[in-house]
Amino acid sequence: MRTMYIKFSTPDDDARGYYELALHSRVSSFKNGIHAVPIESLQLLEGQHISYRRATDEEVAEANGQIRTPVALVL
C-alpha cells in the first residue's frame, strides 16, 4: 500500500474528508492537520469534491518529528 501525506484546504474539508476516509478507507492523523492516506483513497475524496493538497516535505518532517521526539520529562 502506497501512502500519501495530505492536508485539507479548509476545516470543513478536514472534517468531511476525515469522516469519509475513516468510514471507507484508512487514515492516520498527525499534528498540524497532516493525514497519511492510501493513494487509492484520493479518488474517494475527489468523488466527494473534498479539497486537499499534498503536504510539503517540511510539514511531513515536522509532523513525524513531533511524534518521534517527545518532550523530556524534567522532575
N, C-alpha and C positions, 0 to 999 in steps of 0.2 A: 504494500500500500504506500503510495507516494503522498507526501503531506505538503501542504502549502500554508504559510502563515499569512493571515489576512487581518484587516482592520475595517470595521464597518464605517460607513460615511457619516451616519447620524445616530444619535441614541435610539431613535425609533427603529432604524435598520438593525442596530445591535440587538435590541430586544426580539424583534421578529426573526432575524437571522439565527440567533442562538436557539430560539424555540424550535424553528424548523430543523436545524441541524441536530439538536438533541432528540427530536422526535423521530427523524428519518435516517440519521447517519451517526457519525461520531464527531465529537468536538472536544478539544481541550482548551481551557482558557487560562490566560496569563494576565499579569497586571498591565495596566495602561490600554486595555481593550484589544489585546492581541489574542487571536484564536488560531489554533492549529487544526486544520480540517483536511480530510482526504480530497485530493484533486477532483475526484469524481463527484463530490458533493457540490462543487461550484455550479454545476448545471441546475441543481435544486434551487440555489439562491437566485440564479438568473431567471429561472422559470417563475419565481415569485416576485420578480422585479425588486430584489433587495440589493441595495448598492453597497459595494465593498471595494477595497483596493488591496493590492499585495503589500504586506508590511515590509518596510525597509530593513536592510541587514542590521542597521544600528538599533532599530526598535526591537528586533528579534533578539539580538545580543543582550540588550538591556533587560528584556523580559526574562530571558534564561538566566542572566546573572543574578537577578533578584531571587530566584529560586535556589540556585546553587551556592550563593554566598550569603547565608543568613547573618543577621546581626549577632555579634558575640554578646553573650550574657555576662555582665560585669557585676560582681557582688561587692 
